[in-house]
Amino acid sequence: MEEGAITSQGFGTFTLWPQSERTGRNPQTGSPALIPARNSVKFKLGKDLLKFLNKGE
């Protein structure tokens, strides 16, 4: 298992995803804005959940 990952058998895996600092834009003014680095989460479906969600096909 990866460091920072939480797995639920059949449901899926949550993995820590470090996002780097980057430049974005303020949508109201259009001026550049610095978006600080932060941690986020990625989710990968497990086989059982994927089968359940697609059983109607």
Jmol script that loads the backbone (N, CA, C; Angstrom):
load data "model"
ATOM      1  N   MET A   1       0.845  -1.181   0.000  1.00  0.00           N
ATOM      2  CA  MET A   1       0.000   0.000   0.000  1.00  0.00           C
ATOM      3  C   MET A   1       0.889   1.242   0.000  1.00  0.00           C
ATOM      4  N   GLU A   2       0.485   2.248  -0.763  1.00  0.00           N
ATOM      5  CA  GLU A   2       1.253   3.490  -0.839  1.00  0.00           C
ATOM      6  C   GLU A   2       1.172   4.258   0.476  1.00  0.00           C
ATOM      7  N   GLU A   3       2.195   5.056   0.726  1.00  0.00           N
ATOM      8  CA  GLU A   3       2.175   5.921   1.892  1.00  0.00           C
ATOM      9  C   GLU A   3       1.116   6.989   1.680  1.00  0.00           C
ATOM     10  N   GLY A   4       0.276   7.240   2.666  1.00  0.00           N
ATOM     11  CA  GLY A   4      -0.777   8.238   2.555  1.00  0.00           C
ATOM     12  C   GLY A   4      -2.012   7.740   1.833  1.00  0.00           C
ATOM     13  N   ALA A   5      -2.142   6.415   1.616  1.00  0.00           N
ATOM     14  CA  ALA A   5      -3.300   5.852   0.921  1.00  0.00           C
ATOM     15  C   ALA A   5      -4.195   5.114   1.906  1.00  0.00           C
ATOM     16  N   ILE A   6      -5.504   5.253   1.690  1.00  0.00           N
ATOM     17  CA  ILE A   6      -6.490   4.528   2.491  1.00  0.00           C
ATOM     18  C   ILE A   6      -7.302   3.682   1.526  1.00  0.00           C
ATOM     19  N   THR A   7      -7.339   2.370   1.776  1.00  0.00           N
ATOM     20  CA  THR A   7      -8.036   1.451   0.888  1.00  0.00           C
ATOM     21  C   THR A   7      -9.205   0.811   1.604  1.00  0.00           C
ATOM     22  N   SER A   8     -10.348   0.777   0.920  1.00  0.00           N
ATOM     23  CA  SER A   8     -11.521   0.069   1.403  1.00  0.00           C
ATOM     24  C   SER A   8     -11.821  -1.020   0.377  1.00  0.00           C
ATOM     25  N   GLN A   9     -11.647  -2.270   0.769  1.00  0.00           N
ATOM     26  CA  GLN A   9     -11.772  -3.397  -0.141  1.00  0.00           C
ATOM     27  C   GLN A   9     -13.097  -3.356  -0.901  1.00  0.00           C
ATOM     28  N   GLY A  10     -13.034  -3.345  -2.218  1.00  0.00           N
ATOM     29  CA  GLY A  10     -14.223  -3.352  -3.056  1.00  0.00           C
ATOM     30  C   GLY A  10     -14.801  -1.975  -3.319  1.00  0.00           C
ATOM     31  N   PHE A  11     -14.491  -0.998  -2.482  1.00  0.00           N
ATOM     32  CA  PHE A  11     -15.023   0.360  -2.637  1.00  0.00           C
ATOM     33  C   PHE A  11     -14.078   1.226  -3.440  1.00  0.00           C
ATOM     34  N   GLY A  12     -12.823   1.319  -2.987  1.00  0.00           N
ATOM     35  CA  GLY A  12     -11.850   2.120  -3.708  1.00  0.00           C
ATOM     36  C   GLY A  12     -10.686   2.537  -2.835  1.00  0.00           C
ATOM     37  N   THR A  13      -9.822   3.376  -3.403  1.00  0.00           N
ATOM     38  CA  THR A  13      -8.617   3.830  -2.721  1.00  0.00           C
ATOM     39  C   THR A  13      -8.511   5.350  -2.773  1.00  0.00           C
ATOM     40  N   PHE A  14      -8.293   5.949  -1.627  1.00  0.00           N
ATOM     41  CA  PHE A  14      -8.035   7.381  -1.530  1.00  0.00           C
ATOM     42  C   PHE A  14      -6.527   7.560  -1.389  1.00  0.00           C
ATOM     43  N   THR A  15      -5.941   8.417  -2.238  1.00  0.00           N
ATOM     44  CA  THR A  15      -4.502   8.620  -2.242  1.00  0.00           C
ATOM     45  C   THR A  15      -4.193  10.098  -2.072  1.00  0.00           C
ATOM     46  N   LEU A  16      -3.222  10.399  -1.218  1.00  0.00           N
ATOM     47  CA  LEU A  16      -2.778  11.765  -1.013  1.00  0.00           C
ATOM     48  C   LEU A  16      -2.103  12.274  -2.275  1.00  0.00           C
ATOM     49  N   TRP A  17      -2.451  13.490  -2.699  1.00  0.00           N
ATOM     50  CA  TRP A  17      -1.919  14.070  -3.925  1.00  0.00           C
ATOM     51  C   TRP A  17      -1.433  15.481  -3.639  1.00  0.00           C
ATOM     52  N   PRO A  18      -0.115  15.690  -3.549  1.00  0.00           N
ATOM     53  CA  PRO A  18       0.401  17.040  -3.283  1.00  0.00           C
ATOM     54  C   PRO A  18       0.307  17.903  -4.548  1.00  0.00           C
ATOM     55  N   GLN A  19      -0.363  19.032  -4.438  1.00  0.00           N
ATOM     56  CA  GLN A  19      -0.458  19.976  -5.558  1.00  0.00           C
ATOM     57  C   GLN A  19       0.583  21.065  -5.357  1.00  0.00           C
ATOM     58  N   SER A  20       1.303  21.399  -6.417  1.00  0.00           N
ATOM     59  CA  SER A  20       2.345  22.406  -6.310  1.00  0.00           C
ATOM     60  C   SER A  20       1.755  23.814  -6.403  1.00  0.00           C
ATOM     61  N   GLU A  21       2.550  24.773  -5.975  1.00  0.00           N
ATOM     62  CA  GLU A  21       2.158  26.173  -6.061  1.00  0.00           C
ATOM     63  C   GLU A  21       2.053  26.557  -7.534  1.00  0.00           C
ATOM     64  N   ARG A  22       1.047  27.353  -7.883  1.00  0.00           N
ATOM     65  CA  ARG A  22       0.878  27.729  -9.284  1.00  0.00           C
ATOM     66  C   ARG A  22       0.175  29.084  -9.385  1.00  0.00           C
ATOM     67  N   THR A  23       0.197  29.645 -10.571  1.00  0.00           N
ATOM     68  CA  THR A  23      -0.449  30.925 -10.813  1.00  0.00           C
ATOM     69  C   THR A  23      -1.810  30.685 -11.442  1.00  0.00           C
ATOM     70  N   GLY A  24      -2.826  31.339 -10.897  1.00  0.00           N
ATOM     71  CA  GLY A  24      -4.174  31.260 -11.446  1.00  0.00           C
ATOM     72  C   GLY A  24      -4.654  32.667 -11.765  1.00  0.00           C
ATOM     73  N   ARG A  25      -5.931  32.814 -12.030  1.00  0.00           N
ATOM     74  CA  ARG A  25      -6.502  34.127 -12.319  1.00  0.00           C
ATOM     75  C   ARG A  25      -7.726  34.375 -11.464  1.00  0.00           C
ATOM     76  N   ASN A  26      -7.859  35.613 -11.022  1.00  0.00           N
ATOM     77  CA  ASN A  26      -9.062  36.024 -10.322  1.00  0.00           C
ATOM     78  C   ASN A  26     -10.148  36.172 -11.392  1.00  0.00           C
ATOM     79  N   PRO A  27     -11.248  35.411 -11.308  1.00  0.00           N
ATOM     80  CA  PRO A  27     -12.258  35.456 -12.367  1.00  0.00           C
ATOM     81  C   PRO A  27     -12.994  36.806 -12.452  1.00  0.00           C
ATOM     82  N   GLN A  28     -13.041  37.550 -11.372  1.00  0.00           N
ATOM     83  CA  GLN A  28     -13.733  38.840 -11.393  1.00  0.00           C
ATOM     84  C   GLN A  28     -12.896  39.940 -12.021  1.00  0.00           C
ATOM     85  N   THR A  29     -11.607  39.970 -11.704  1.00  0.00           N
ATOM     86  CA  THR A  29     -10.756  41.055 -12.183  1.00  0.00           C
ATOM     87  C   THR A  29      -9.835  40.634 -13.324  1.00  0.00           C
ATOM     88  N   GLY A  30      -9.577  39.334 -13.463  1.00  0.00           N
ATOM     89  CA  GLY A  30      -8.668  38.846 -14.487  1.00  0.00           C
ATOM     90  C   GLY A  30      -7.203  38.964 -14.105  1.00  0.00           C
ATOM     91  N   SER A  31      -6.921  39.485 -12.913  1.00  0.00           N
ATOM     92  CA  SER A  31      -5.531  39.653 -12.494  1.00  0.00           C
ATOM     93  C   SER A  31      -4.946  38.321 -12.022  1.00  0.00           C
ATOM     94  N   PRO A  32      -3.635  38.130 -12.215  1.00  0.00           N
ATOM     95  CA  PRO A  32      -3.002  36.895 -11.757  1.00  0.00           C
ATOM     96  C   PRO A  32      -3.049  36.780 -10.229  1.00  0.00           C
ATOM     97  N   ALA A  33      -3.211  35.555  -9.763  1.00  0.00           N
ATOM     98  CA  ALA A  33      -3.238  35.300  -8.324  1.00  0.00           C
ATOM     99  C   ALA A  33      -2.430  34.037  -8.052  1.00  0.00           C
ATOM    100  N   LEU A  34      -1.669  34.034  -6.974  1.00  0.00           N
ATOM    101  CA  LEU A  34      -0.865  32.881  -6.604  1.00  0.00           C
ATOM    102  C   LEU A  34      -1.733  31.897  -5.819  1.00  0.00           C
ATOM    103  N   ILE A  35      -1.769  30.652  -6.278  1.00  0.00           N
ATOM    104  CA  ILE A  35      -2.487  29.589  -5.574  1.00  0.00           C
ATOM    105  C   ILE A  35      -1.439  28.802  -4.804  1.00  0.00           C
ATOM    106  N   PRO A  36      -1.507  28.794  -3.473  1.00  0.00           N
ATOM    107  CA  PRO A  36      -0.467  28.136  -2.671  1.00  0.00           C
ATOM    108  C   PRO A  36      -0.491  26.610  -2.826  1.00  0.00           C
ATOM    109  N   ALA A  37       0.644  25.987  -2.517  1.00  0.00           N
ATOM    110  CA  ALA A  37       0.742  24.526  -2.532  1.00  0.00           C
ATOM    111  C   ALA A  37      -0.184  23.963  -1.457  1.00  0.00           C
ATOM    112  N   ARG A  38      -0.752  22.791  -1.744  1.00  0.00           N
ATOM    113  CA  ARG A  38      -1.639  22.154  -0.778  1.00  0.00           C
ATOM    114  C   ARG A  38      -1.717  20.666  -1.067  1.00  0.00           C
ATOM    115  N   ASN A  39      -2.286  19.936  -0.132  1.00  0.00           N
ATOM    116  CA  ASN A  39      -2.525  18.515  -0.328  1.00  0.00           C
ATOM    117  C   ASN A  39      -3.978  18.318  -0.718  1.00  0.00           C
ATOM    118  N   SER A  40      -4.205  17.395  -1.631  1.00  0.00           N
ATOM    119  CA  SER A  40      -5.536  17.065  -2.080  1.00  0.00           C
ATOM    120  C   SER A  40      -5.665  15.546  -2.060  1.00  0.00           C
ATOM    121  N   VAL A  41      -6.799  15.025  -2.513  1.00  0.00           N
ATOM    122  CA  VAL A  41      -7.040  13.584  -2.501  1.00  0.00           C
ATOM    123  C   VAL A  41      -7.508  13.136  -3.880  1.00  0.00           C
ATOM    124  N   LYS A  42      -6.976  12.008  -4.337  1.00  0.00           N
ATOM    125  CA  LYS A  42      -7.463  11.362  -5.548  1.00  0.00           C
ATOM    126  C   LYS A  42      -8.191  10.093  -5.122  1.00  0.00           C
ATOM    127  N   PHE A  43      -9.215   9.705  -5.895  1.00  0.00           N
ATOM    128  CA  PHE A  43      -9.982   8.503  -5.588  1.00  0.00           C
ATOM    129  C   PHE A  43     -10.000   7.584  -6.802  1.00  0.00           C
ATOM    130  N   LYS A  44      -9.695   6.310  -6.573  1.00  0.00           N
ATOM    131  CA  LYS A  44      -9.767   5.306  -7.627  1.00  0.00           C
ATOM    132  C   LYS A  44     -10.802   4.264  -7.213  1.00  0.00           C
ATOM    133  N   LEU A  45     -11.802   4.052  -8.070  1.00  0.00           N
ATOM    134  CA  LEU A  45     -12.867   3.102  -7.776  1.00  0.00           C
ATOM    135  C   LEU A  45     -12.344   1.686  -7.632  1.00  0.00           C
ATOM    136  N   GLY A  46     -12.963   0.937  -6.728  1.00  0.00           N
ATOM    137  CA  GLY A  46     -12.674  -0.482  -6.611  1.00  0.00           C
ATOM    138  C   GLY A  46     -13.510  -1.266  -7.615  1.00  0.00           C
ATOM    139  N   LYS A  47     -13.140  -2.500  -7.881  1.00  0.00           N
ATOM    140  CA  LYS A  47     -13.838  -3.317  -8.875  1.00  0.00           C
ATOM    141  C   LYS A  47     -15.303  -3.539  -8.522  1.00  0.00           C
ATOM    142  N   ASP A  48     -15.607  -3.801  -7.253  1.00  0.00           N
ATOM    143  CA  ASP A  48     -16.991  -4.075  -6.850  1.00  0.00           C
ATOM    144  C   ASP A  48     -17.883  -2.854  -7.047  1.00  0.00           C
ATOM    145  N   LEU A  49     -17.399  -1.669  -6.675  1.00  0.00           N
ATOM    146  CA  LEU A  49     -18.191  -0.449  -6.845  1.00  0.00           C
ATOM    147  C   LEU A  49     -18.379  -0.145  -8.329  1.00  0.00           C
ATOM    148  N   LEU A  50     -17.364  -0.338  -9.121  1.00  0.00           N
ATOM    149  CA  LEU A  50     -17.459  -0.101 -10.561  1.00  0.00           C
ATOM    150  C   LEU A  50     -18.500  -1.025 -11.195  1.00  0.00           C
ATOM    151  N   LYS A  51     -18.495  -2.303 -10.799  1.00  0.00           N
ATOM    152  CA  LYS A  51     -19.499  -3.256 -11.304  1.00  0.00           C
ATOM    153  C   LYS A  51     -20.908  -2.826 -10.909  1.00  0.00           C
ATOM    154  N   PHE A  52     -21.083  -2.407  -9.645  1.00  0.00           N
ATOM    155  CA  PHE A  52     -22.396  -1.982  -9.156  1.00  0.00           C
ATOM    156  C   PHE A  52     -22.901  -0.767  -9.929  1.00  0.00           C
ATOM    157  N   LEU A  53     -22.046   0.206 -10.180  1.00  0.00           N
ATOM    158  CA  LEU A  53     -22.457   1.419 -10.877  1.00  0.00           C
ATOM    159  C   LEU A  53     -22.787   1.181 -12.334  1.00  0.00           C
ATOM    160  N   ASN A  54     -22.216   0.147 -12.943  1.00  0.00           N
ATOM    161  CA  ASN A  54     -22.411  -0.111 -14.361  1.00  0.00           C
ATOM    162  C   ASN A  54     -23.270  -1.341 -14.642  1.00  0.00           C
ATOM    163  N   LYS A  55     -23.973  -1.857 -13.636  1.00  0.00           N
ATOM    164  CA  LYS A  55     -24.741  -3.081 -13.853  1.00  0.00           C
ATOM    165  C   LYS A  55     -25.957  -2.857 -14.757  1.00  0.00           C
ATOM    166  N   GLY A  56     -26.378  -1.615 -14.955  1.00  0.00           N
ATOM    167  CA  GLY A  56     -27.512  -1.330 -15.821  1.00  0.00           C
ATOM    168  C   GLY A  56     -27.158  -1.364 -17.294  1.00  0.00           C
ATOM    169  N   GLU A  57     -25.883  -1.413 -17.619  1.00  0.00           N
ATOM    170  CA  GLU A  57     -25.478  -1.403 -19.037  1.00  0.00           C
ATOM    171  C   GLU A  57     -25.524  -2.774 -19.648  1.00  0.00           C
TER     172      GLU A  57
END
end "model"
wireframe off; spacefill off
backbone 0.3
color backbone group
